[in-house]
Amino acid sequence: MDERSAANLRAERIAAIEAVRAASLLCRAVREALIPSDSVAKADRSPVTVADLGSQALISLALADAFPDDPIVGEEDATLLRTDPDGPIAAAVLRHVRAARPDATAEIVADALARCSHPGGATGRFWTLDPVDGTKGFLRGGQYTVALALIEDGEPVLGLLGCPNLPLDQDEPGAGVGVGCLFVAERGAGAVLIPLDGDSHETPIRVSPPESPGEARWAESVEAGHSDQDDAARVAESLGLLQAPLRMDSQAKYAAVARGEAAIYLRLPTSDAYRERIWDHAAGWLIVREAGGEVTDIHGQPFDFSTGRGLELNQGVVASAGGTLHAEVLRAVARALNA
């Protein structure tokens, strides 16, 4: 990234870090006080939580303050709050948002959610947001992320992952170790890890290629419905992988590859018709690539973020520490899927 481009993104980077940090802390507060009425079912049966709506509203409000002309492609909308404005979920969302934005009203929150309906596309500039990626992980006390990316003319140029439940020290994830990570990447400027709490010290992160494919640690989704774990096991066997998979919810798997905790991340299709959503991958894609890794679909095709709200031209995910490892993983995936 040249000096002019870096300077042009400085304001976006600062605003995005503060927005994702505030949303991540909101999610943590909601999780600590979670009660059953804080979740309902979407049409696809996945839970919608107060954290989803509150996180998206906070980030939408922050971006509207800083960049009022920027549209947002968001996962959630205002339907729930507008159909049941006096219900317990609406009240809880407003309460948590007001902890960070005391001036918020129910109407302001609903409007903030509603403005996240941009269709995406190949031209112009927009943000894409998953306010709680890994909702099931959030509910069970596992990993989840607040994922935000800035896309310009179809390409992510800024990506952030707030991981409230991820240990700062990947080698010592036990008691006494700080928990809460914020990963940030700019196109052409590398990727860094910032503590979610406390100071804003930035530590550069890099992928860690294994000496041989068999020594690689691989990551996949906890939920079997999100990735074909049988096919992934065949890939692992083909590569001679010796370690058990690192199973994590959300884009935290991208973070694990970017900071060298894993060398491979597989998300293999469970359906030929399914296509991933851009908010589930834009931030993680950029963070891995800026940390020196590689990300393609299962056919080795680069991700195309220019086709709307979905990755319509891509299927599945293969992320790796790059180099010859990526090509070997792609060959193993082809063998497994064609078996």
HELIX and SHEET records of a PDB file:
HELIX    1   1 GLU A    3  GLU A   32  1                                  30    
HELIX    2   2 PRO A   36  ASP A   38  5                                   3    
HELIX    3   3 VAL A   50  ALA A   66  1                                  17    
HELIX    4   4 THR A   79  THR A   83  1                                   5    
HELIX    5   5 PRO A   88  ALA A  100  1                                  13    
HELIX    6   6 ALA A  106  ALA A  114  1                                   9    
HELIX    7   7 THR A  135  ARG A  140  1                                   6    
HELIX    8   8 PRO A  213  GLU A  215  5                                   3    
HELIX    9   9 GLN A  229  LEU A  239  1                                  11    
HELIX   10  10 ALA A  252  ALA A  258  1                                   7    
HELIX   11  11 ILE A  278  ASP A  280  5                                   3    
HELIX   12  12 ALA A  282  GLU A  290  1                                   9    
HELIX   13  13 THR A  324  ASN A  338  1                                  15    
SHEET    1   A 2 SER A  39  ALA A  41  0                                        
SHEET    2   A 2 PRO A  47  THR A  49 -1                                        
SHEET    1   B 7 ILE A  72  GLY A  74  0                                        
SHEET    2   B 7 ARG A 125  ASP A 133  1                                        
SHEET    3   B 7 THR A 145  GLU A 152 -1                                        
SHEET    4   B 7 GLU A 155  PRO A 167 -1                                        
SHEET    5   B 7 VAL A 179  GLU A 186 -1                                        
SHEET    6   B 7 GLY A 190  PRO A 195 -1                                        
SHEET    7   B 7 THR A 203  PRO A 204 -1                                        
SHEET    1   C 5 LEU A 246  ARG A 247  0                                        
SHEET    2   C 5 TRP A 218  GLU A 220  1                                        
SHEET    3   C 5 ILE A 264  ARG A 267  1                                        
SHEET    4   C 5 VAL A 317  SER A 320 -1                                        
SHEET    5   C 5 GLU A 294  THR A 296 -1                                        
END                                                                             
